[in-house]
Amino acid sequence: MWTTRCKTSPLCLEMSTMKNREAVILGAGITGLAAAWKLAHAGYSVTIVEKEDSVGGLAGTVNWDGWRFDYGPHNFHTNDQNVIEFYRALIPDIFLERKPTYELYIFDKLMPYPLMGAKVFFALSGKKMTQAFFSFLLTRVRAFLNGIEPTDHLDEWIIRRFGKVMYALYFYPYIEKLWRTDPHRLSKVVGEKKIPILRIREYIRREIFQYKTKGAFDDLTQWESFYVKHGVGEISKFLYERLAAMDNVRVYLGEEVQTLATDGKSIISIKTSSRSIDVNAGVVISTLPIQLMTKYISNSDGRLAALAGQLEYCSVRVLFMKVRCPRVMGNDWTYFSENKFPFNRVSEYRYDKFEMVPEGHCSLTFEYPANEGDALWMMSDKELFELTYPHFSGIFKLDKADILDYRTAYLKYSYPRFTVDYQKILKEIFALIDGYSNLYSIGRQGMFCYVNVDGATAMGFDAAEELMAHPERTNHRLLLKKYHDINV
Ligand SMILES: Cc1cc2nc3c(=O)[nH]c(=O)nc-3n(C[C@H](O)[C@H](O)[C@H](O)COP(=O)(O)OP(=O)(O)OC[C@H]3O[C@@H](n4cnc5c(N)ncnc54)[C@H](O)[C@@H]3O)c2cc1C
């Protein structure tokens, strides 16, 4: 690049720094907006391109005739003080502390969620409880005597820690339902990150022996919990409105990125449905799904897109329901882990808590993990509603006449599916992306990771800081370490 070739001259250095202080950001979800916020406030000239007419992406809020719906309950649960302070300072009136109430419906009863420690056994009927308990005990004794045999597969990782009975009764149906695939295809990393094995031990010590432990369980319970009044989409709306008012920021909404044109070494322009944006010597930060973004790169030999095509996602369909009564479930959300229910979670929004519905009413949001093309994905809104209603009203009292209206939405690329070899694939992908000297791929879909709104905000900031510190070329090493625990 011209800027690196003449870096010995002070004049050239100054010019290169000036030129490099441009960034084109693809996608106006939380990650893209957070990166834009940092860069714009550092004086960068920022262009944001978003395919939808509104911002927010997965963390958007749908305004349906004054009723507001999030795509699933967006509780803000975090221990990241930087992010908490950032939002607390910016939007104190809507960023409010709140402890949500959850329950799990399993084995025909409502149980406290998360179901941990001794409660797991008490949820079961007598015979199953005995079987599960002895299988668990035997597994733990074996693990104590012989150690736990390592494995790459999630099912084996769980069975070697919890026993076969618990796996069959509890884990298998939930995992298969949430990720829409056989758990044997998934990586043990899912277990390491999502299943609180240490916490169970601490929990038992705390609950049964009343020990006051200090460890992972306490750490998690000490995370702070917030909600955003009027819907999580208020965060992106706020960031967007402030950014759009800045002289050094341009935002193009309703423009789908179709091509990242390259000279083989860097991205030189971005082509949307209606314009071409010169990147000059600036940087491109993509938060698009990595499979799409890699397909859009021109002059590529196809290796990158082929690798990204091996990454799998689970999609989610959601059903929004307007209800003519102040509450139905009484809690904020209920999980349904068993396969007989097509939905895995239902969240309730009441007027007094969120002000997202008219007074005297509430709304329900049902989430259905699905693969695109599944029966659940393809059925009409009415068919999905008719499938759902009997399951739900069999548990919670809800008269059909009180349902004022319903509609569905489709969320593609919702959950990254961590298959056994995903880390190896990611390493290869990011090595190739780093071959383009001015391209970052970040965000939940751009980095194929499980961040929530807090993590997406932090990642946007991290990427912005990384590129400000190293304007000469992109490098995903730090981000891969922080967000995937991958060493490169
Ligand atoms: C069902 C569900 C429940 C969740 N619950 C919670 C929760 O309780 N708490 C929490 O903190 N987080 C939750 N999350 C996660 C949270 O929504 C995400 O982590 C966050 O929104 C990710 O932001 P992002 O900017 O990385 O990605 P996205 O929001 O996906 O942003 C990507 C943007 O790129 C745009 N785009 C895509 N293709 C193109 C193109 N070709 N051209 C231009 N633009 C394009 C998209 O429209 C989108 O706006 C949940 C997510 C889901 C799916």
The ligand as a MOL file (V3000), in Angstrom:
LIG
                    3D

  0  0  0     0  0            999 V3000
M  V30 BEGIN CTAB
M  V30 COUNTS 53 58 0 0 0
M  V30 BEGIN ATOM
M  V30 1 C -33.3170 -15.0110 19.9450 0
M  V30 2 C -32.1970 -14.1500 20.5230 0
M  V30 3 C -32.2360 -13.7870 21.8640 0
M  V30 4 C -31.2160 -12.9990 22.4110 0
M  V30 5 N -31.2700 -12.6350 23.7190 0
M  V30 6 C -30.3310 -11.8020 24.2350 0
M  V30 7 C -30.3960 -11.3330 25.5870 0
M  V30 8 O -31.2930 -11.7080 26.3460 0
M  V30 9 N -29.4380 -10.4820 26.0290 0
M  V30 10 C -28.4410 -10.0410 25.2120 0
M  V30 11 O -27.6220 -9.2310 25.6590 0
M  V30 12 N -28.3310 -10.4850 23.9370 0
M  V30 13 C -29.2340 -11.3470 23.4320 0
M  V30 14 N -29.1320 -11.7960 22.1300 0
M  V30 15 C -27.9210 -11.4860 21.3500 0
M  V30 16 C -27.8970 -10.0960 20.7230 0
M  V30 17 O -29.0760 -9.8510 19.9970 0
M  V30 18 C -26.6900 -10.0620 19.7730 0
M  V30 19 O -25.5330 -10.4500 20.4370 0
M  V30 20 C -26.4000 -8.6980 19.1860 0
M  V30 21 O -27.5590 -8.0960 18.7300 0
M  V30 22 C -25.3870 -8.8890 18.0520 0
M  V30 23 O -25.1430 -7.6710 17.4090 0
M  V30 24 P -24.2520 -7.6030 16.0970 0
M  V30 25 O -24.1620 -6.1960 15.7160 0
M  V30 26 O -22.9930 -8.3520 16.3310 0
M  V30 27 O -25.0310 -8.4430 14.9910 0
M  V30 28 P -26.4000 -8.1260 14.2490 0
M  V30 29 O -27.3830 -7.5760 15.1820 0
M  V30 30 O -26.7520 -9.3750 13.5250 0
M  V30 31 O -26.0030 -6.9780 13.1950 0
M  V30 32 C -25.5980 -7.2230 11.8850 0
M  V30 33 C -26.2370 -6.1550 10.9980 0
M  V30 34 O -25.7810 -6.3550 9.6550 0
M  V30 35 C -26.8710 -6.1110 8.7950 0
M  V30 36 N -26.6140 -6.7730 7.5070 0
M  V30 37 C -26.6310 -8.1020 7.2420 0
M  V30 38 N -26.3510 -8.3170 5.9320 0
M  V30 39 C -26.1340 -7.0910 5.3810 0
M  V30 40 C -25.7800 -6.6500 4.0670 0
M  V30 41 N -25.5770 -7.5060 3.0560 0
M  V30 42 N -25.6330 -5.3250 3.8590 0
M  V30 43 C -25.7930 -4.4140 4.8750 0
M  V30 44 N -26.1410 -4.8000 6.1270 0
M  V30 45 C -26.3000 -6.1120 6.3830 0
M  V30 46 C -28.0530 -6.6890 9.5490 0
M  V30 47 O -29.2760 -6.1830 9.0460 0
M  V30 48 C -27.7480 -6.2530 10.9740 0
M  V30 49 O -28.3100 -5.0010 11.2700 0
M  V30 50 C -30.1340 -12.5900 21.5760 0
M  V30 51 C -30.1020 -12.9670 20.2330 0
M  V30 52 C -31.1210 -13.7560 19.6960 0
M  V30 53 C -31.0560 -14.1650 18.2550 0
M  V30 END ATOM
M  V30 BEGIN BOND
M  V30 1 1 1 2
M  V30 2 1 2 3
M  V30 3 2 2 52
M  V30 4 2 3 4
M  V30 5 1 4 5
M  V30 6 1 4 50
M  V30 7 2 5 6
M  V30 8 1 6 7
M  V30 9 1 6 13
M  V30 10 2 7 8
M  V30 11 1 7 9
M  V30 12 1 9 10
M  V30 13 2 10 11
M  V30 14 1 10 12
M  V30 15 2 12 13
M  V30 16 1 13 14
M  V30 17 1 14 15
M  V30 18 1 14 50
M  V30 19 1 15 16
M  V30 20 1 16 17
M  V30 21 1 16 18
M  V30 22 1 18 19
M  V30 23 1 18 20
M  V30 24 1 20 21
M  V30 25 1 20 22
M  V30 26 1 22 23
M  V30 27 1 23 24
M  V30 28 2 24 25
M  V30 29 1 24 26
M  V30 30 1 24 27
M  V30 31 1 27 28
M  V30 32 2 28 29
M  V30 33 1 28 30
M  V30 34 1 28 31
M  V30 35 1 31 32
M  V30 36 1 32 33
M  V30 37 1 33 34
M  V30 38 1 33 48
M  V30 39 1 34 35
M  V30 40 1 35 36
M  V30 41 1 35 46
M  V30 42 1 36 37
M  V30 43 1 36 45
M  V30 44 2 37 38
M  V30 45 1 38 39
M  V30 46 1 39 40
M  V30 47 2 39 45
M  V30 48 1 40 41
M  V30 49 2 40 42
M  V30 50 1 42 43
M  V30 51 2 43 44
M  V30 52 1 44 45
M  V30 53 1 46 47
M  V30 54 1 46 48
M  V30 55 1 48 49
M  V30 56 2 50 51
M  V30 57 1 51 52
M  V30 58 1 52 53
M  V30 END BOND
M  V30 END CTAB
M  END
